[in-house]
Amino acid sequence: MDSPNEYFEKFITLVRQLQNDLPAPSDFARHEVWSKAQENAPILCLRPPDARGLPLTILHHVFLRFQHEISSPLPTTETVAVQIAASELCSRMGEPFEDEASRSKAFDECVSGVLEKGEAERQLKPTPFGHYGKIDRCIQEADIPIALREDKLELGHGGSDAYMQISRCYDLLVRVLIALSAKNSNASNFLTHGAPCFLICLIGTQCCSLILAFIDLIPPRADVVCMWWVLRWSQTSRRTACPACFYAHRSHPDSSR
C-alpha cells in the first residue's frame, strides 16, 4: 500500500501533467482561451482574481530588495545612465514602427547601457511532444534564464495579451528546468530557490510592464506571477518610475539564485 507521501507525489505529478496540457503561449494569450484554461490548475497570475498566491516579497529576498530599491532615491553614481535610458525610451517608443522586430531593436538600443540584451527568440520546449513557446528575449546567468521579455508591436496587436503570454512562457520555463534538473545542478538549485524571474512585457507605445515570477513547489498549484509595475512612456515616467525600475532591476542581477 502506498504511503501518504507517495500518494502526494502522484497527486503532484497529475497536477503538473494537467498544467502541461495548457495551450502554447501564443494561443494561451487569447482571451477566449486563457479564460477557459485558467479554470483548472491555473497559473497564479491574478487572472481571474482568485488565481493568486502568497505575496512574492515574503517568498524570496530578491523581490523584497527590488521593491525596496524601486521606491528609494537613486544613488548619485547610477543616475546618469538610467536617466538617459529612460529619456531615450520615452522619446522613441511613440514612433510608428513597421513591425515587432523593429520595436524590439529600438528598445534594446535605448536600454543598452543599463540592461543586457540577452538571447533573442529563446525556445521553451519541456518535452519533444508537448506544447512549446518562444520568448523574444532571454537574459541568463550560468545558462539559467533569470529574465524573460515578450514584445508587442502595439497594445492589443494580434488580439493577444502579452501578460498572459509571458505568464505561460514562465510556466513552460519551469517545466524546462524540471526536465533539466536531474542532470543540471544549476537548474536543480534554481528550482530549489523557487526559480525567481523578472518578466518584461513591452507593449507598443503605451507601457512596459515588469512582472515578478516565482514557483512554490508545494502546494502543487505551483506557478506564481502576481506582482508588477507598469511603466508608461511619459514625462513623469521619464523622471521617476523608469529610472528607478532600471536601477532596481540591474542592481542585483545574480541575487535571484
VOGU-3710 file (C-alpha; in Angstrom, 3 decimals, decimal comma):
1> mdspneyfek> 0,000/0,000/0,000  1,307/3,447/-0,902  2,322/5,773/1,901  0,714/9,261/2,224  3,883/10,807/0,802  3,729/8,521/-2,236  0,086/9,461/-2,811  1,035/13,125/-2,562  3,841/12,710/-5,086  1,414/11,047/-7,504
11> fitlvrqlqn> -1,048/13,891/-6,969  1,635/16,499/-7,725  2,596/14,572/-10,880  -1,012/14,539/-12,102  -1,422/18,279/-11,480  1,792/19,019/-13,359  0,562/16,913/-16,259  -2,663/18,935/-16,269  -0,686/22,182/-16,311  1,470/20,838/-19,147
21> dlpapsdfar> -1,706/20,444/-21,180  -2,214/24,212/-21,233  -2,148/25,674/-24,762  1,005/27,143/-26,255  1,747/30,717/-25,069  0,608/32,392/-28,290  -2,752/30,609/-28,005  -2,998/30,953/-24,226  -2,691/34,742/-24,648  -6,107/34,951/-26,340
31> hevwskaqen> -8,999/35,859/-24,045  -11,276/33,080/-25,200  -8,520/30,541/-24,483  -6,986/31,602/-21,170  -10,384/32,339/-19,598  -11,241/28,638/-20,007  -7,766/27,224/-19,399  -7,466/29,033/-16,064  -10,449/27,151/-14,617  -8,304/24,098/-13,706
41> apilclrppd> -4,839/24,159/-12,096  -4,381/27,833/-13,026  -1,187/29,825/-13,276  -1,399/32,132/-10,249  -1,328/35,428/-12,112  -4,466/37,166/-10,758  -6,455/36,361/-13,892  -9,074/35,591/-12,764  -8,562/37,496/-9,496  -8,847/34,423/-7,274
51> arglpltilh> -5,850/32,812/-9,044  -3,420/34,206/-6,505  -0,596/33,011/-4,307  1,326/34,467/-1,370  2,919/37,931/-1,714  6,188/37,477/-3,572  8,089/39,729/-1,195  7,793/37,041/1,503  8,716/34,188/-0,841  12,148/35,364/-1,971
61> hvflrfqhei> 14,542/38,037/-0,721  15,373/39,332/-4,216  11,794/40,574/-4,646  11,800/42,311/-1,270  15,053/44,054/-2,176  13,656/45,013/-5,565  10,548/46,539/-4,005  12,708/48,479/-1,539  15,073/49,787/-4,210  12,389/50,794/-6,671
71> ssplpttetv> 10,859/53,073/-4,038  14,171/54,527/-2,806  16,113/57,548/-4,136  18,574/56,726/-6,878  22,254/56,614/-5,884  24,158/59,505/-7,437  26,549/57,142/-9,240  23,656/55,444/-11,074  21,523/58,438/-12,008  23,022/59,422/-15,366
81> avqiaaselc> 22,855/56,017/-17,115  19,304/55,159/-16,073  18,035/58,698/-16,768  19,481/58,563/-20,280  17,871/55,171/-20,932  14,500/56,395/-19,632  14,694/59,552/-21,731  15,541/57,565/-24,864  12,627/55,206/-24,328  10,135/57,992/-23,727
91> srmgepfede> 11,358/59,705/-26,894  11,404/56,688/-29,226  8,650/54,290/-28,188  5,971/56,525/-29,720  7,389/56,056/-33,214  5,279/54,162/-35,797  7,447/51,055/-36,071  6,791/48,847/-39,065  6,890/45,589/-37,147  7,547/43,998/-33,767
101> asrskafdec> 11,194/43,294/-34,550  11,843/46,999/-35,228  10,313/47,989/-31,880  12,315/45,289/-30,092  15,552/46,501/-31,672  14,823/50,119/-30,701  14,101/49,094/-27,108  17,381/47,159/-26,942  19,268/50,212/-28,203  17,637/52,520/-25,668
111> vsgvlekgea> 18,474/50,357/-22,653  21,843/49,043/-23,828  23,646/50,954/-21,108  21,562/49,592/-18,227  20,084/46,209/-19,229  21,501/43,223/-21,040  20,034/42,463/-24,438  20,004/38,739/-23,793  19,424/35,867/-26,185  16,914/36,517/-28,965
121> erqlkptpfg> 13,953/34,206/-29,541  14,752/31,531/-26,957  12,651/28,388/-27,439  10,970/26,846/-24,389  10,159/23,186/-25,018  9,913/20,927/-21,934  9,277/17,690/-23,877  9,692/16,622/-27,510  5,949/16,139/-27,966  4,244/18,788/-25,811
131> hygkidrciq> 3,413/22,431/-26,400  6,314/24,836/-26,698  6,808/28,577/-26,742  9,278/31,164/-27,957  10,289/34,216/-25,955  11,531/37,413/-27,620  14,452/37,989/-25,242  16,035/35,870/-22,501  18,722/37,044/-20,053  20,729/34,220/-18,455
141> eadipialre> 23,171/33,658/-15,625  25,178/30,417/-15,757  22,888/29,222/-18,586  19,799/29,664/-16,397  17,180/32,227/-17,525  16,610/34,970/-14,932  14,614/37,396/-17,097  12,206/36,885/-19,998  10,765/39,545/-22,318  7,715/39,461/-24,570
151> dklelghggs> 7,287/42,285/-27,092  4,185/43,508/-28,932  4,075/45,968/-31,806  1,071/47,811/-30,340  -1,335/47,357/-27,456  -3,806/44,638/-28,439  -1,906/43,791/-31,621  -2,934/40,370/-32,890  -5,714/40,054/-30,319  -3,424/38,613/-27,642
161> daymqisrcy> -2,492/39,613/-24,094  1,277/39,924/-23,599  0,903/39,461/-19,836  -0,899/36,131/-20,172  1,501/35,053/-22,888  4,603/35,656/-20,795  2,929/34,049/-17,767  2,546/30,866/-19,788  6,137/31,220/-21,054  7,331/31,298/-17,443
171> dllvrvlial> 5,228/28,207/-16,751  6,967/26,472/-19,675  10,360/27,648/-18,425  9,690/25,933/-15,105  8,820/22,707/-16,970  12,082/23,009/-18,924  14,061/23,441/-15,700  12,329/20,456/-14,088  13,286/18,325/-17,097  16,907/19,543/-16,850
181> saknsnasnf> 17,254/19,358/-13,075  18,225/15,664/-12,892  21,402/16,329/-14,903  21,994/20,049/-14,371  22,909/21,206/-10,877  22,327/24,874/-11,749  18,766/24,110/-12,846  18,156/21,999/-9,746  19,491/24,709/-7,445  17,458/27,403/-9,206
191> lthgapcfli> 14,264/25,375/-8,752  15,088/24,755/-5,095  15,170/28,527/-4,594  11,835/28,971/-6,372  13,060/29,891/-9,861  12,650/33,651/-9,263  12,457/35,553/-12,547  11,764/39,007/-13,910  9,235/39,046/-16,751  9,125/42,090/-19,016
201> cligtqccsl> 6,275/42,945/-21,384  6,982/45,641/-23,958  3,520/46,714/-25,115  3,652/49,151/-28,001  3,633/52,879/-27,376  1,744/52,671/-24,101  3,851/50,963/-21,489  6,332/48,356/-20,394  5,286/46,001/-17,607  7,826/44,462/-15,244
211> ilafidlipp> 6,471/41,365/-13,525  7,987/39,200/-10,811  7,648/35,412/-11,030  8,236/32,575/-8,580  7,331/28,893/-8,284  6,369/27,282/-4,982  6,651/23,523/-5,457  4,275/22,806/-2,558  1,286/23,084/-2,740  1,042/21,688/-6,250
221> radvvcmwwv> -0,686/24,830/-7,626  2,828/25,906/-8,254  3,272/28,887/-10,522  3,109/32,391/-9,160  3,192/35,529/-11,309  1,482/38,217/-9,332  3,320/41,484/-8,744  4,056/44,005/-11,471  4,965/47,591/-12,248  3,625/49,420/-15,306
231> lrwsqtsrrt> 5,975/51,997/-16,819  4,358/54,479/-19,193  6,355/56,464/-21,720  5,560/59,919/-20,316  7,371/62,918/-18,832  6,597/61,715/-15,291  7,822/58,216/-16,050  10,946/59,635/-17,678  11,900/61,437/-14,453  10,893/58,888/-11,799
241> acpacfyahr> 9,438/55,437/-12,432  11,601/54,302/-15,378  14,993/55,213/-13,872  14,093/53,668/-10,501  12,903/50,471/-12,159  16,004/50,143/-14,329  18,284/50,657/-11,341  16,432/48,123/-9,173  16,420/45,559/-11,980  20,122/45,793/-12,728
251> shpdssr> 21,261/46,273/-9,150  21,424/42,592/-8,207  21,420/40,570/-11,444  22,684/37,370/-9,820  20,901/37,613/-6,455  17,962/35,548/-7,656  19,901/32,351/-7,035
//
